[in-house]
């Protein structure tokens, strides 16, 4: 089901109830920018901390435009799952000095158009949100009794005219009508709050409250003598305003509150953006980022990493085409893993999910992530038991426990990011050292082309005539060493940091020069004496 600003409030209770009943939640996010440019190039040299440091500032320029959540609910009687999916359309809001800027690349627009992204829903119907840091700022304004001045400071001329218009309208009603009540329909929650405060200041005898039947309407009583007259407390108006401003952040708070396991596919970037958009600016330290995510979402599974590890068990005739989400989902959906055809848990996609099934649409991708998780979990559990039959969510979770909180890292020095412990040591072979025998200044692109035929490898300059090579596998490293064994252009060897680094060589030569100078000085003194 698509959730926009128009139906968010009325669907919030259903969403909450579906979340409560779920055993885990499929998650996916779509961004306003593709991961392109030099800082987003994945290098085999990169540790997770180095990659985080490279991209954290760039990520702050991007926002999540769509979030997909699919609540998977287990039916004990049938031993099957029901999947209730939602696509949330988001759009940032202007609030006081909160005015987020973000990039929208042309290449991203092309990609989104290809996958039928609805830009009108993003711009006109997107649900607002606040990060925890921004929410705290608003709460502080309330405590300081200056929320009204904070909000009015950023009003546009048309919004100021609207405030004046409704004040004049109420004044006219008080002087020319004998009706005891009056309604004002105001869509914008910030304007609605400001009109409440403005009217109360200008007309001390009137009472104002939000209409129960329609939260967009302000109900005004001429005075307290009117039957049923009441005036909403400022605390109530402030709470109503914050609830409206939080928007989708309410859903994030529900996920934090209920601690449901989160299932995503290749969610390294999703988590960075989730932190930046709903928690606060990304911290300088990578370790703090991991701690913040783990404190809020203590159980996360990445089907990209799980499938990479479990795929090693497949035979050549069984292996999937790739473990990108679409290929992985179709591998299981079409029953290509034969062992899982005996007693599987059926997964029923039920209303309110009625999206056209299109990959790179957040709701559908969140469903596919959860679908693959169920199949991978059953595979792992049945392998442990030695018999293939339907298994419950607890058995699946237990079987996949070794993969919990391990997030896939693309083409890096380490295979995954561990959210609740230290990251693992590098699984790559030792770096190779390459030295040019002919060129005074090494052509890095030329070297990269020369090693490319041996397999996945990255090249980084070390000095004017030297470079380092990071190979993806030990097989590739051995192949590079053999290829250049008799080369007249380059000498390749296993890198020894203390013997081949420029800094080490400089230190050795400096030490030698200092020692030599001291010896010469001593000899010179002896000769003179």
C-alpha positions in Angstrom: 0.0 0.0 0.0 1.2 3.5 -0.8 1.4 5.8 2.2 1.5 9.6 1.5 0.8 12.7 3.5 -2.9 12.3 2.5 -3.5 8.9 4.2 -0.7 8.6 6.7 -2.7 9.7 9.8 -5.6 7.4 9.0 -3.4 4.4 8.3 -1.0 4.9 11.3 -3.1 2.7 13.6 -3.2 -0.2 11.1 0.5 0.1 10.4 1.2 0.0 14.2 -1.0 -3.1 14.7 0.6 -4.9 11.7 4.1 -4.1 13.1 3.1 -5.4 16.5 1.9 -8.7 15.0 5.1 -9.2 12.9 8.0 -11.5 13.7 10.4 -9.5 11.5 10.2 -6.5 9.1 11.6 -6.3 5.5 13.2 -2.9 4.9 14.4 -1.0 1.8 15.2 2.6 1.0 15.5 4.5 -2.3 17.7 7.6 -2.5 17.9 10.9 -4.4 21.4 10.2 -5.7 23.2 7.3 -7.1 26.5 6.3 -5.6 28.8 7.7 -8.3 31.9 9.8 -8.2 35.4 9.2 -6.9 34.4 9.0 -3.2 32.0 6.2 -3.9 34.4 4.0 -5.9 34.8 0.8 -3.9 38.4 -0.1 -3.4 39.9 -3.4 -2.2 42.3 -1.3 -0.1 39.4 0.2 2.0 38.8 -0.8 5.6 35.3 -0.2 6.7 36.4 2.8 8.8 38.2 4.3 5.8 35.2 3.9 3.6 32.9 5.4 6.2 35.3 8.4 6.5 35.3 8.8 2.7 31.6 8.9 2.1 30.0 10.2 5.3 30.1 13.9 4.2 28.7 13.0 0.7 25.9 11.0 2.2 24.8 14.0 4.1 23.9 15.6 0.8 21.5 12.8 -0.1 18.1 11.9 1.3 15.8 8.9 1.4 12.8 9.6 -0.9 11.0 6.2 -0.4 11.0 3.7 2.5 9.6 0.2 2.0 8.4 -1.8 5.1 6.9 -5.3 4.9 5.6 -6.8 8.1 5.9 -10.6 8.0 3.4 -12.3 10.3 3.6 -15.9 11.2 0.5 -18.1 11.1 1.1 -20.9 13.6 -1.9 -22.9 12.4 -0.9 -23.1 8.8 2.9 -22.8 9.5 3.0 -20.0 6.8 3.6 -16.3 6.6 1.5 -13.3 5.7 3.3 -10.3 4.3 1.8 -6.8 4.7 3.8 -4.2 2.7 3.9 -0.5 2.6 5.7 2.1 0.4 6.2 5.4 2.3 6.8 8.5 0.1 8.9 11.1 2.0 9.7 14.7 1.5 11.7 17.1 3.8 10.0 20.0 5.4 10.8 23.6 6.1 10.6 24.4 9.8 12.2 27.5 11.4 15.8 27.3 10.5 15.5 23.7 9.4 15.7 23.8 5.7 17.4 20.8 4.3 19.3 20.9 1.0 20.1 17.8 -1.0 21.4 16.7 -4.4 19.3 15.2 -7.1 21.6 13.9 -9.8 20.6 13.8 -13.5 21.7 10.2 -13.6 19.4 9.4 -10.6 16.5 11.1 -12.4 17.1 8.9 -15.4 17.3 5.8 -13.2 14.1 6.7 -11.3 12.2 7.5 -14.5 13.2 4.1 -15.9 11.6 2.5 -12.8 8.5 4.7 -12.9 9.2 6.7 -9.8 6.3 9.1 -9.0 7.9 12.6 -8.6 4.5 14.2 -7.8 4.1 12.0 -4.8 7.6 12.8 -3.6 7.0 16.6 -3.9 3.3 17.1 -3.3 2.4 14.2 -1.1 5.7 13.2 0.6 5.4 12.6 4.4 7.4 15.0 6.5 9.9 13.9 9.1 12.4 15.1 11.7 15.6 13.7 13.0 15.9 13.1 16.7 18.3 16.1 16.8 15.7 18.3 15.1 12.9 17.0 17.3 15.0 17.9 20.4 15.5 21.4 19.0 11.7 21.9 18.7 11.2 20.5 22.3 13.8 22.9 23.6 12.0 25.8 21.9 8.8 24.8 23.7 10.7 24.7 27.0 12.1 28.2 26.4 8.5 29.5 25.6 9.6 30.8 22.2 8.3 28.2 19.8 5.9 30.7 18.2 8.6 33.3 17.5 10.9 30.5 16.2 8.2 29.4 13.7 7.1 32.9 12.6 10.7 33.9 11.9 10.7 31.7 8.8 7.2 32.5 7.5 6.8 33.7 3.9 4.8 36.8 3.0 1.8 34.6 1.8 1.8 32.8 5.1 1.8 36.0 7.1 -1.1 37.2 5.0 -2.9 34.0 5.8 -2.6 34.6 9.5 -3.9 38.2 9.1 -6.7 36.9 6.9 -8.0 34.5 9.5 -7.7 37.0 12.3 -9.8 39.5 10.3 -12.3 36.7 9.6 -12.7 35.9 13.3 -13.0 39.6 14.1 -15.8 40.0 11.5 -17.6 37.0 13.0 -17.4 38.3 16.5 -18.9 41.7 15.5 -21.4 40.7 12.8 -22.7 37.2 13.8 -24.4 35.8 16.8 -23.3 32.2 16.2 -21.7 30.6 19.2 -19.1 28.6 17.2 -17.0 29.0 14.1 -14.7 26.6 12.1 -11.5 27.4 10.2 -10.0 24.8 7.9 -6.2 24.9 7.8 -4.2 22.2 6.2 -0.7 23.2 7.2 0.0 22.0 10.8 2.4 24.8 11.5 -0.1 27.4 10.3 -2.8 25.8 12.4 -0.7 26.1 15.5 0.2 29.7 14.8 -3.4 30.6 14.1 -4.4 29.1 17.5 -1.8 31.3 19.3 -2.5 34.4 17.2 -6.3 34.2 17.8 -5.8 33.7 21.6 -3.6 36.8 21.8 -5.9 39.0 19.8 -9.2 37.9 21.2 -8.7 36.9 24.9 -12.4 35.8 25.4 -12.6 33.2 22.7 -11.7 29.5 23.2 -10.0 27.4 20.4 -9.5 23.7 20.0 -8.8 21.3 17.2 -12.0 19.7 15.9 -12.3 16.0 16.8 -14.0 15.1 13.5 -11.4 16.7 11.3 -7.9 17.4 12.6 -7.4 20.1 10.0 -10.2 22.2 11.4 -9.9 24.7 14.2 -13.1 25.0 16.3 -13.6 28.5 17.9 -16.1 29.3 20.7 -17.3 32.8 21.1 -16.8 32.6 24.9 -16.9 30.1 27.7 -20.7 30.5 28.2 -21.3 28.5 25.0 -22.5 24.9 25.8 -19.6 22.4 25.5 -17.0 25.2 25.1 -13.5 24.3 25.9 -10.1 25.5 25.0 -7.3 23.1 24.2 -4.3 23.4 26.5 -1.1 24.7 24.9 0.6 21.5 25.9 -2.0 19.6 23.8 -1.6 21.9 20.8 2.2 21.6 21.0 2.0 17.8 21.2 -0.4 17.7 18.2 2.1 19.9 16.3 5.1 17.7 17.1 3.2 14.6 16.1 2.4 16.1 12.7 5.9 17.4 12.2 7.4 14.0 13.1 5.4 12.3 10.3 7.4 9.3 9.2 9.7 9.6 12.2 6.8 8.1 14.2 7.3 4.9 12.2 11.0 4.9 13.0 10.2 5.3 16.7 7.8 2.4 16.5 10.6 0.2 15.0 12.8 1.3 17.8 10.1 0.7 20.4 9.1 -2.9 19.3 12.7 -4.0 18.4 11.5 -6.2 15.6 14.4 -7.8 13.6 15.1 -5.7 10.5 15.8 -7.5 7.2 17.4 -5.7 4.3 19.5 -6.4 1.2 22.9 -4.8 0.9 22.0 -2.1 3.5 25.3 -0.5 4.3 24.2 2.8 2.6 20.6 2.4 3.9 21.9 2.5 7.5 24.1 5.6 6.8 21.2 7.5 5.4 18.8 6.2 8.1 21.2 7.6 10.7 21.7 11.0 9.0 18.0 11.5 8.3 16.3 10.2 11.4 18.9 10.1 14.2 21.1 13.0 13.4 24.3 14.0 11.5 26.7 11.1 11.0 29.3 11.1 13.8 33.0 11.6 13.0 33.9 8.2 14.4 32.8 5.1 12.6 32.6 3.2 15.9 30.0 5.7 17.3 27.9 5.3 14.1 27.8 1.5 14.6 27.0 1.9 18.3 24.1 4.3 17.5 22.5 2.0 15.0 22.9 -1.1 17.2 21.4 0.7 20.2 18.3 1.5 18.2 18.0 -1.6 16.0 19.7 -4.4 17.9 18.8 -7.2 15.4 19.6 -6.6 11.7 20.1 -9.2 8.9 21.5 -8.5 5.5 20.4 -11.0 2.9 23.2 -9.9 0.6 25.9 -11.1 3.1 23.9 -14.2 4.1 23.4 -15.3 0.5 27.1 -14.7 -0.2 28.2 -17.0 2.6 25.5 -19.6 2.1 26.0 -19.6 -1.7 29.3 -21.3 -1.1 27.4 -24.5 -0.3 25.7 -24.7 -3.7 26.9 -26.9 -6.5 27.7 -25.4 -9.9 24.4 -26.5 -11.4 22.4 -25.0 -8.5 24.1 -21.6 -8.0 22.2 -18.4 -8.7 23.0 -16.1 -11.5 24.1 -13.4 -9.0 23.0 -12.4 -5.5 21.6 -9.0 -6.4 18.1 -8.8 -4.9 16.2 -9.5 -8.2 18.2 -12.6 -9.1 18.1 -13.9 -5.6 14.3 -13.5 -5.2 13.6 -15.1 -8.6 16.0 -18.0 -7.7 13.9 -18.8 -4.7 10.5 -17.8 -6.1 10.9 -20.0 -9.2 12.0 -23.0 -7.0 15.5 -23.3 -8.5 16.9 -24.7 -5.2 15.4 -28.2 -5.4 15.8 -29.1 -1.7 13.4 -26.3 -0.7 10.6 -27.8 -2.7 9.9 -30.3 0.1 7.7 -28.7 2.7 8.3 -25.0 2.4 6.6 -22.2 4.3 4.2 -20.5 2.0 4.3 -16.7 1.9 1.1 -14.8 1.1 1.2 -11.2 0.0 -2.1 -9.8 1.4 -3.7 -6.4 1.4 -3.0 -3.6 2.1 0.0 -4.2 -0.2 -1.2 -3.5 -3.8 1.8 -2.0 -5.5 2.7 -3.0 -9.0 5.6 -5.4 -8.5 8.6 -3.5 -9.7 12.1 -3.8 -8.5 13.7 -0.6 -7.1 10.3 0.3 -5.7 10.9 0.4 -2.0 7.8 -1.6 -0.9 8.4 -4.4 -3.3 12.1 -4.6 -2.5 11.4 -4.8 1.2 9.0 -7.7 0.5 11.7 -9.5 -1.6 14.3 -9.0 1.1 12.0 -10.7 3.7 11.0 -13.4 1.2 14.7 -14.3 0.6 15.3 -14.2 4.3 12.6 -16.8 5.0 14.0 -19.1 2.3 17.6 -18.7 3.4 16.5 -19.3 7.0 14.6 -22.4 6.1 17.6 -23.7 4.1 20.0 -23.1 7.0 17.6 -24.6 9.6 16.9 -27.7 7.5 20.6 -28.2 6.8 21.2 -28.2 10.6 18.3 -30.7 11.2 19.1 -32.9 8.2 15.5 -32.9 7.0 13.6 -30.4 4.9 10.3 -29.3 6.3 8.5 -26.0 7.2 10.1 -24.2 10.1 9.0 -21.4 12.4 10.6 -18.0 12.7 12.5 -18.9 15.9 14.2 -21.8 14.2 15.1 -19.6 11.2 16.5 -16.9 13.5 18.5 -19.5 15.4 19.9 -21.0 12.2 20.9 -17.6 10.9 22.3 -16.3 14.2 25.9 -16.5 12.9 25.0 -13.8 10.3 23.1 -11.5 12.7 24.3 -7.8 12.6 26.8 -8.5 9.8 26.2 -6.1 7.0 27.7 -6.7 3.5 30.6 -4.6 2.4 31.1 -4.3 -1.4 34.7 -4.7 -2.6 36.5 -3.8 0.6 39.3 -5.1 2.7 36.9 -6.8 5.1 33.9 -8.9 4.1 31.3 -7.3 6.4 30.6 -4.6 8.9 29.8 -6.0 12.4 27.4 -3.8 14.2 27.6 -5.2 17.7 31.3 -6.2 17.8 34.7 -5.3 16.3 34.9 -5.7 12.5 36.7 -8.8 11.3 40.3 -8.8 10.1 40.9 -8.4 6.4 40.2 -11.5 4.3 42.2 -10.3 1.3 45.7 -11.5 0.4 48.8 -9.5 1.3 49.3 -6.3 -0.8 51.7 -6.6 -3.7 54.4 -4.0 -4.4 55.1 -3.1 -8.0 58.1 -1.0 -9.2 58.6 0.4 -12.6 62.0 -0.5 -14.2 61.8 1.9 -17.1 59.4 4.8 -16.4 60.7 7.6 -14.2 57.0 8.3 -13.2 54.8 5.2 -13.1 51.6 5.3 -15.2 49.0 4.0 -12.7 46.3 3.5 -15.4 48.7 1.4 -17.5 49.5 -0.8 -14.5 45.8 -1.2 -13.6 45.1 -2.4 -17.2 48.0 -4.8 -17.0 46.8 -6.5 -13.8 43.1 -6.4 -14.8 43.3 -9.5 -16.8 44.3 -11.5 -13.7 41.1 -10.8 -11.8 39.7 -8.2 -9.4 42.5 -5.9 -8.3 43.0 -2.2 -7.5 46.2 -0.2 -7.9 47.3 2.8 -5.8 50.4 4.9 -6.2 53.0 4.6 -3.5 55.9 6.7 -4.9 57.0 8.1 -8.2 58.0 4.7 -9.6 56.1 2.4 -7.2 52.6 1.3 -6.5 50.6 -1.1 -4.4 48.2 -3.7 -5.7 45.3 -5.1 -3.7 44.0 -8.4 -5.2 40.5 -9.7 -4.5 41.6 -13.3 -4.0 44.8 -15.3 -3.3 44.3 -16.9 -6.7 44.4 -13.4 -8.4 47.5 -12.4 -6.3 49.4 -15.5 -7.4 48.4 -15.0 -11.0 49.8 -11.4 -10.9 53.1 -12.6 -9.4 53.4 -15.2 -12.1 52.5 -12.8 -14.9 55.2 -10.3 -13.9 57.8 -12.8 -12.8 60.1 -12.3 -15.9 58.8 -8.8 -16.8 61.4 -6.2 -18.0 59.0 -3.3 -17.2 57.9 -4.1 -13.7 59.2 -5.9 -10.6 56.4 -7.3 -8.5 56.7 -8.8 -5.0 54.8 -9.2 -1.8 54.6 -5.8 0.0 56.7 -5.4 3.1 55.7 -2.2 4.8 58.9 -1.8 6.8 61.2 -2.4 3.9 59.4 -0.9 0.9 57.4 2.1 2.2 58.7 5.5 1.2 58.6 6.6 4.8 60.6 3.6 5.9 63.3 4.2 3.3 63.5 7.9 4.1 63.9 7.0 7.8 66.7 4.5 7.0 68.6 6.9 4.7 68.1 9.8 7.3 69.5 7.5 10.0 72.4 6.5 7.8 73.2 10.1 7.0 73.1 11.2 10.6 75.2 8.2 11.7 77.7 8.9 9.0 77.9 12.6 9.9 78.6 11.8 13.6 81.3 9.3 12.6 83.0 11.9 10.3 82.9 14.5 13.2 84.5 12.0 15.6 87.3 11.2 13.0 87.8 14.8 12.3 88.3 15.5 16.1 90.8 12.7 16.4 92.9 13.8 13.5 93.1 17.4 14.9 94.1 16.1 18.3 
